Amino acid sequence: MTTLAAITSIESELASVVGEANVRNEQVEINGVVPAVSVSPGSTEEVVAILRLVSERELVVAPAGGFTRQQVGGVPERIDVLLRTERLNQILQYDPGDLTIRVCAGLRLGEMQRQLAEHQQWIPFDPPQAATASMGGLLATASFGPLKQGFGSLRDFCIGIQFVLAEGKTGKGGGNVVKNVAGYDMMKLMIGSYGSLAVITGANFKVFPKPRQTRTFVCPFHSLQEAINFRNQVIQSPLAPMCMELISPAAGEYLSDPPVVNDPDHYAPAQPTAKPLQEWQMVVRVSGSDNILARCRRELGSAVGRELEGAAEEQFWRWVSDFEHSVNQRHRNAMVVYTHVTIQDVTTAAQALEKAAPDYNFVPAMVGRVGTGNLVMGFVPLPVDPPSAMQYANCASEFRGLLPPGSSAMVVQCPKEAKAYFDVWGSTPTDLKLMREIKHALDAKNILNRGRFIV
């Protein structure tokens, strides 16, 4: 049976599992590929049934949550079935007294934070597009935001995970309590696997008391080195900031609401919509009582240029979290690279961006968690002379070559045409041979996100 015939025959069977209304053909692109059919299960049992059907016919399935990371990775050869988790959106158990919550994978982070806020609790986690991103998708992509400086990443407060393997078998790791070390650490294996090992159906998290007040201090500097020297002083001081973010001069344009346009091929005008910053900024966010905030202000001293609080502060940090999406909305052909270095190598990474980008007709812009070494690099194409597909590859190669040994630079956004010329994942210290063996052990037929992550 051909692939087309297999897809045609499976649609009615999928409908018998989830209902006709939850099987549809939609023209949504996943990394440049339009799926043949989309299905939305409403329970783990339905996910099991779907994967069994798909596995029997050796079709390719791609899990999808809030569609906030659909461009990441290589271009799949095809997607036969798009498995959407949008109906798996329930909070299964929440005990404010135990500081734990158990949710389905399709639940939006914004909705979960709203429920937690009713008890003055939260998960200290602010990834890109936090309001619409699904919990399963955030785990699968190992997303992070500025709060990683003070609290770590989502994997640090995930205490349990539930999933379905490609052949339709269910599995789990961890549990419902904070102290849980029994068995293999399946949580860490699934987090960051981009849906290539299993379909995440639910997870358990520990939650935290929400700070009653915070304050943000914006500190401008004339040079990168001055900003890094200030960062070092903060790290060595008694201060314990929630966030410590470095913002490059060109990045300031993207820390605002993007203009509303109707043209999907829109490029931002050659002249920025707002006056670009002429300086580097180190932005420090702290929480605590009035006395603690006052002490932080004194410790930071004359470096502070302005302070943010209340709604203005919340909006600013949403802009920082959504930096990469703001770049994409203004310049659809921009390249965004997640760069991970030691905190000692942040200066070298920023200098690599400033050197490589102009060589290939890009404007360099970056924001980054300079206390952890997790940087978001934007290569913004010049509208008057946009780079060719090969220039994206050459630019990425030069940038990676300028980074210190042991660093990683993952391209999370660039034109589909450019991906044919280079490896978007780049080299990492990870054992690729072991990754392939795990992939084969858990998905022998290679039906989950084929071609997107590892081959």
C-alpha positions as CSV (number, residue, x, y, z in Angstrom):
1,M,0.0,0.0,0.0
2,T,1.3,3.5,-0.9
3,T,1.7,6.2,1.8
4,L,-1.2,8.1,0.2
5,A,-3.4,5.1,0.3
6,A,-2.4,4.4,3.9
7,I,-3.3,7.9,5.0
8,T,-6.6,7.8,3.2
9,S,-7.6,4.5,4.8
10,I,-6.4,5.6,8.3
11,E,-8.6,8.8,8.4
12,S,-11.8,6.8,9.1
13,E,-10.1,4.7,11.7
14,L,-8.7,7.8,13.4
15,A,-12.2,9.3,13.4
16,S,-13.5,6.2,15.1
17,V,-11.0,6.7,17.9
18,V,-11.4,10.5,18.5
19,G,-14.6,11.5,16.7
20,E,-14.9,12.9,13.2
21,A,-14.7,16.5,14.5
22,N,-11.2,15.9,15.8
23,V,-9.8,14.6,12.5
24,R,-9.2,17.3,9.9
25,N,-7.0,18.4,7.0
26,E,-5.5,21.8,7.8
27,Q,-3.0,23.9,6.0
28,V,-0.6,24.4,8.9
29,E,3.1,24.3,8.2
30,I,5.4,22.4,10.6
31,N,9.0,23.4,9.7
32,G,7.9,24.1,6.2
33,V,6.0,20.8,5.7
34,V,2.2,20.6,5.6
35,P,0.8,17.4,7.4
36,A,-1.5,15.1,5.5
37,V,-4.0,14.8,8.3
38,S,-4.4,16.3,11.8
39,V,-5.8,14.4,14.8
40,S,-6.7,15.7,18.3
41,P,-7.0,13.0,21.0
42,G,-8.8,13.8,24.2
43,S,-7.2,11.2,26.5
44,T,-4.0,9.1,26.9
45,E,-6.0,6.0,25.8
46,E,-6.8,7.8,22.5
47,V,-3.1,8.7,22.0
48,V,-2.2,5.0,22.5
49,A,-4.8,4.0,19.9
50,I,-3.5,6.6,17.4
51,L,0.1,5.6,17.8
52,R,-0.7,1.9,17.4
53,L,-2.5,2.6,14.1
54,V,0.3,4.8,12.8
55,S,3.0,2.3,13.9
56,E,1.2,-0.6,12.1
57,R,1.2,1.4,8.8
58,E,4.7,2.9,9.4
59,L,3.5,6.4,8.9
60,V,5.3,9.5,10.2
61,V,3.7,11.4,13.1
62,A,4.6,14.7,14.6
63,P,3.4,15.8,18.1
64,A,2.3,19.4,18.4
65,G,1.2,21.6,21.3
66,G,1.0,25.4,21.1
67,F,2.9,25.6,17.8
68,T,5.6,27.9,19.4
69,R,8.5,25.8,18.2
70,Q,7.4,24.5,14.8
71,Q,10.5,25.9,13.0
72,V,13.1,24.2,15.1
73,G,15.2,21.4,13.7
74,G,15.7,19.9,10.3
75,V,13.1,19.8,7.6
76,P,11.1,16.5,7.9
77,E,10.8,14.4,4.7
78,R,7.0,14.3,5.4
79,I,4.4,14.4,8.1
80,D,1.6,11.9,7.6
81,V,-0.2,12.6,10.9
82,L,0.0,15.7,13.1
83,L,-0.9,14.7,16.6
84,R,-2.2,17.8,18.4
85,T,-2.4,17.8,22.2
86,E,-4.8,20.8,22.4
87,R,-7.6,18.7,24.0
88,L,-5.3,17.3,26.7
89,N,-5.6,20.5,28.6
90,Q,-6.8,19.5,32.1
91,I,-5.3,20.1,35.6
92,L,-5.5,16.6,37.0
93,Q,-4.4,17.3,40.6
94,Y,-3.4,20.5,42.4
95,D,-2.6,20.6,46.1
96,P,-1.5,24.1,47.2
97,G,-0.4,22.7,50.6
98,D,1.9,20.1,49.1
99,L,3.2,22.6,46.5
100,T,2.7,20.1,43.6
101,I,0.5,20.1,40.5
102,R,-0.2,17.4,37.9
103,V,-1.3,18.5,34.4
104,C,-2.0,17.2,30.9
105,A,0.5,18.0,28.2
106,G,-1.8,20.3,26.2
107,L,-2.4,22.7,29.1
108,R,-1.2,26.2,28.3
109,L,1.4,27.6,30.7
110,G,-0.5,30.8,30.9
111,E,-3.6,29.0,32.2
112,M,-1.6,27.0,34.7
113,Q,0.1,30.1,36.1
114,R,-3.4,31.8,36.4
115,Q,-4.7,28.9,38.5
116,L,-1.5,28.9,40.6
117,A,-1.7,32.7,41.2
118,E,-5.1,32.2,42.9
119,H,-3.1,30.7,45.8
120,Q,-0.1,33.1,45.5
121,Q,1.9,30.4,43.8
122,W,3.7,30.0,40.5
123,I,6.2,28.1,38.5
124,P,9.2,30.5,38.1
125,F,9.4,29.9,34.4
126,D,9.0,32.5,31.5
127,P,9.8,30.9,28.1
128,P,8.9,32.6,24.8
129,Q,5.2,32.9,24.2
130,A,4.4,31.7,27.7
131,A,0.7,32.5,27.5
132,T,0.0,30.0,24.6
133,A,2.9,27.5,24.9
134,S,1.8,24.0,26.1
135,M,3.4,22.3,29.0
136,G,4.2,19.2,26.9
137,G,5.8,21.3,24.2
138,L,7.8,23.3,26.7
139,L,9.2,20.0,28.1
140,A,9.9,18.5,24.7
141,T,11.8,21.6,23.5
142,A,13.6,22.3,26.9
143,S,12.6,26.0,26.5
144,F,13.9,28.6,28.9
145,G,13.6,32.3,29.7
146,P,15.2,35.0,31.8
147,L,14.1,33.4,35.1
148,K,16.6,30.6,34.5
149,Q,19.1,32.9,36.2
150,G,17.5,32.6,39.6
151,F,15.5,29.4,39.5
152,G,16.9,27.1,36.8
153,S,14.9,25.5,33.9
154,L,11.7,23.6,33.7
155,R,13.5,20.3,34.1
156,D,14.5,21.5,37.6
157,F,10.9,21.5,38.9
158,C,9.5,18.7,36.8
159,I,9.1,15.8,39.3
160,G,7.1,13.3,37.1
161,I,6.3,12.7,33.4
162,Q,3.9,10.5,31.5
163,F,4.3,9.5,27.9
164,V,3.3,7.1,25.1
165,L,6.0,5.3,23.0
166,A,5.8,5.1,19.2
167,E,4.4,1.5,19.3
168,G,1.6,2.6,21.7
169,K,3.0,1.6,25.0
170,T,2.6,3.9,28.0
171,G,5.4,4.9,30.3
172,K,6.2,7.2,33.1
173,G,9.1,8.6,35.2
174,G,9.2,10.2,38.6
175,G,6.1,10.7,40.6
176,N,3.8,13.0,42.6
177,V,6.2,14.0,45.3
178,V,9.2,16.3,45.3
179,K,11.7,13.7,46.6
180,N,11.6,10.9,44.0
181,V,14.7,9.2,42.8
182,A,13.5,5.7,42.1
183,G,14.2,4.0,38.7
184,Y,15.7,5.5,35.5
185,D,15.4,9.2,35.1
186,M,13.0,9.1,32.1
187,M,12.1,12.8,32.8
188,K,15.5,14.1,31.8
189,L,15.5,11.8,28.7
190,M,12.2,13.1,27.4
191,I,12.9,16.8,28.2
192,G,14.6,18.3,25.1
193,S,13.9,15.3,22.9
194,Y,11.6,17.3,20.6
195,G,9.0,14.6,20.4
196,S,11.4,12.2,18.7
197,L,11.3,9.5,21.5
198,A,7.7,9.6,22.7
199,V,4.5,11.7,22.9
200,I,4.4,13.4,26.3
201,T,0.9,13.2,27.7
202,G,1.3,14.7,31.2
203,A,3.7,15.9,33.8
204,N,4.0,16.8,37.5
205,F,5.7,19.9,38.8
206,K,6.7,21.4,42.1
207,V,5.4,24.9,42.6
208,F,6.7,27.9,44.5
209,P,5.3,30.8,46.5
210,K,5.1,33.8,44.2
211,P,7.1,36.9,45.1
212,R,4.8,39.7,46.4
213,Q,6.9,42.4,44.8
214,T,9.8,42.7,42.4
215,R,11.9,45.5,41.0
216,T,14.0,45.8,37.8
217,F,17.1,47.9,37.5
218,V,18.3,48.9,34.0
219,C,22.1,49.7,33.9
220,P,23.5,51.1,30.6
221,F,27.1,50.8,29.6
222,H,29.2,52.2,26.7
223,S,30.9,48.9,25.9
224,L,30.4,45.1,26.2
225,Q,33.3,44.8,28.5
226,E,32.0,47.4,31.0
227,A,28.7,45.5,31.1
228,I,30.5,42.2,31.7
229,N,32.6,43.7,34.5
230,F,29.4,44.9,36.1
231,R,27.9,41.4,35.8
232,N,31.0,40.0,37.6
233,Q,30.5,42.5,40.4
234,V,26.9,41.4,40.8
235,I,27.8,37.7,40.8
236,Q,30.4,38.3,43.5
237,S,28.1,40.5,45.6
238,P,25.5,39.2,48.2
239,L,22.7,39.9,45.7
240,A,20.7,37.0,44.4
241,P,18.9,38.3,41.3
242,M,15.9,36.6,39.8
243,C,17.1,37.7,36.3
244,M,20.3,39.2,35.0
245,E,20.1,39.9,31.3
246,L,22.5,41.4,28.8
247,I,20.9,43.4,25.9
248,S,23.0,44.4,22.9
249,P,22.6,47.9,21.3
250,A,20.6,46.5,18.3
251,A,18.3,44.3,20.3
252,G,16.5,47.3,21.9
253,E,14.3,47.7,18.7
254,Y,12.8,44.3,19.4
255,L,11.8,44.9,23.0
256,S,8.5,46.4,22.1
257,D,5.2,45.3,20.5
258,P,5.8,44.6,16.8
259,P,4.0,46.7,14.2
260,V,0.7,45.2,12.9
261,V,1.0,44.2,9.3
262,N,-1.1,42.1,6.9
263,D,1.6,41.0,4.5
264,P,3.0,37.6,5.5
265,D,6.2,38.5,3.4
266,H,6.7,41.7,5.3
267,Y,10.1,43.0,6.0
268,A,10.6,45.7,8.6
269,P,11.7,49.0,7.0
270,A,15.4,49.7,6.6
271,Q,15.1,52.4,9.2
272,P,14.1,51.0,12.7
273,T,10.7,51.8,14.0
274,A,12.2,53.0,17.2
275,K,15.6,54.7,17.8
276,P,18.0,51.9,18.4
277,L,20.0,51.8,21.6
278,Q,23.6,53.1,21.4
279,E,24.7,51.2,24.5
280,W,24.8,47.8,26.1
281,Q,22.4,47.2,28.9
282,M,22.7,44.9,31.9
283,V,19.2,44.4,33.4
284,V,18.9,43.0,37.0
285,R,15.6,41.9,38.5
286,V,15.2,41.2,42.2
287,S,12.4,40.4,44.7
288,G,11.9,40.9,48.4
289,S,10.6,43.3,51.0
290,D,11.0,47.1,50.8
291,N,14.2,46.9,52.8
292,I,15.7,44.3,50.5
293,L,14.8,46.2,47.3
294,A,16.3,49.4,48.8
295,R,19.5,47.5,49.7
296,C,19.7,46.1,46.1
297,R,19.3,49.6,44.8
298,R,22.2,50.8,47.0
299,E,24.4,47.9,46.0
300,L,24.0,48.5,42.3
301,G,24.9,52.1,42.9
302,S,25.4,54.7,40.2
303,A,25.2,52.1,37.4
304,V,21.4,52.2,37.5
305,G,19.9,54.3,34.8
306,R,16.2,53.6,35.4
307,E,13.9,51.4,37.5
308,L,10.9,49.4,36.4
309,E,8.0,48.0,38.6
310,G,4.4,47.0,38.3
311,A,2.9,46.6,34.8
312,A,5.8,48.2,33.0
313,E,8.2,45.7,34.6
314,E,6.0,42.7,33.6
315,Q,5.7,44.0,30.1
316,F,9.4,44.5,29.7
317,W,10.2,40.9,30.7
318,R,7.6,39.6,28.4
319,W,9.4,41.4,25.6
320,V,12.7,40.0,26.6
321,S,11.3,36.4,26.7
322,D,9.7,36.9,23.3
323,F,12.8,38.5,21.7
324,E,13.2,35.8,19.1
325,H,9.5,36.0,18.0
326,S,9.7,39.7,17.9
327,V,12.6,39.4,15.5
328,N,10.7,36.9,13.4
329,Q,7.6,39.0,13.2
330,R,9.6,42.0,11.9
331,H,11.9,40.0,9.7
332,R,10.6,36.7,8.5
333,N,14.0,35.6,7.2
334,A,15.9,36.3,10.3
335,M,18.2,33.6,11.8
336,V,18.0,33.0,15.6
337,V,20.6,30.9,17.3
338,Y,20.5,29.6,20.9
339,T,24.1,29.7,22.1
340,H,25.2,28.0,25.3
341,V,28.6,28.8,26.8
342,T,30.3,29.0,30.2
343,I,29.7,32.3,32.0
344,Q,33.4,33.1,31.5
345,D,32.9,32.8,27.7
346,V,29.9,35.2,27.3
347,T,32.1,38.0,26.1
348,T,33.7,35.8,23.5
349,A,30.3,34.6,22.3
350,A,29.0,38.2,22.0
351,Q,32.1,39.3,20.1
352,A,31.6,36.3,17.7
353,L,28.1,37.5,16.9
354,E,29.3,41.1,16.3
355,K,32.1,39.7,14.0
356,A,30.2,37.1,12.0
357,A,26.9,38.8,11.4
358,P,28.1,41.9,9.4
359,D,30.3,39.7,7.2
360,Y,27.2,38.1,5.6
361,N,24.8,41.1,5.5
362,F,23.2,40.6,8.9
363,V,22.7,43.0,11.8
364,P,23.7,41.4,15.1
365,A,21.2,41.6,18.0
366,M,21.2,39.5,21.2
367,V,19.7,39.1,24.7
368,G,21.1,36.6,27.1
369,R,21.1,35.1,30.5
370,V,24.7,36.2,31.3
371,G,24.7,34.5,34.7
372,T,24.1,31.1,33.2
373,G,25.6,31.5,29.7
374,N,22.4,30.9,27.8
375,L,22.2,33.5,25.0
376,V,19.7,34.2,22.2
377,M,21.5,35.5,19.1
378,G,19.6,37.3,16.4
379,F,21.0,37.6,12.9
380,V,18.7,40.2,11.2
381,P,19.0,40.3,7.4
382,L,19.5,43.7,5.8
383,P,16.3,44.5,3.8
384,V,18.3,46.3,1.0
385,D,20.6,43.3,0.4
386,P,19.2,40.1,2.0
387,P,21.6,37.2,2.4
388,S,21.4,34.1,0.1
389,A,20.7,30.7,1.5
390,M,24.4,29.8,1.3
391,Q,25.2,33.0,3.3
392,Y,23.1,31.7,6.2
393,A,25.2,28.5,6.2
394,N,28.5,30.4,5.9
395,C,27.5,32.8,8.7
396,A,26.5,30.0,11.0
397,S,29.7,28.2,10.3
398,E,31.9,31.3,11.0
399,F,30.0,32.1,14.1
400,R,30.4,28.6,15.5
401,G,34.1,28.6,14.6
402,L,34.6,31.7,16.7
403,L,33.0,30.1,19.8
404,P,35.2,28.5,22.5
405,P,35.5,24.7,22.6
406,G,32.6,22.9,24.3
407,S,30.1,25.6,23.3
408,S,26.9,24.9,21.4
409,A,25.0,27.0,18.8
410,M,21.6,25.6,17.8
411,V,19.8,27.4,14.9
412,V,16.2,27.6,16.1
413,Q,15.0,29.8,13.3
414,C,16.0,30.4,9.7
415,P,14.5,30.1,6.2
416,K,13.6,26.6,5.1
417,E,15.8,26.9,2.0
418,A,18.9,27.6,4.0
419,K,18.6,24.4,6.1
420,A,19.7,22.3,3.1
421,Y,23.2,23.8,3.4
422,F,24.1,23.1,7.0
423,D,23.3,21.3,10.2
424,V,21.0,23.4,12.3
425,W,21.9,21.6,15.5
426,G,25.6,22.1,15.2
427,S,28.2,20.2,17.1
428,T,27.7,19.5,20.8
429,P,29.6,17.5,23.5
430,T,26.7,15.1,23.5
431,D,27.3,11.5,22.4
432,L,25.4,11.3,19.1
433,K,26.0,7.5,18.8
434,L,24.3,7.0,22.1
435,M,21.4,9.3,21.1
436,R,20.8,7.2,18.0
437,E,20.8,4.0,20.0
438,I,18.2,5.4,22.4
439,K,16.1,6.6,19.5
440,H,16.2,3.1,17.9
441,A,15.4,1.4,21.2
442,L,12.3,3.6,21.8
443,D,11.2,4.2,18.2
444,A,12.6,1.4,16.0
445,K,10.5,2.3,13.0
446,N,11.5,6.0,13.2
447,I,7.9,7.2,13.0
448,L,8.2,10.1,15.5
449,N,9.3,13.4,14.1
450,R,11.4,11.7,11.5
451,G,14.2,14.0,10.1
452,R,13.6,16.7,12.6
453,F,16.1,15.9,15.4
454,I,18.6,13.1,14.9
455,V,18.9,10.6,12.0
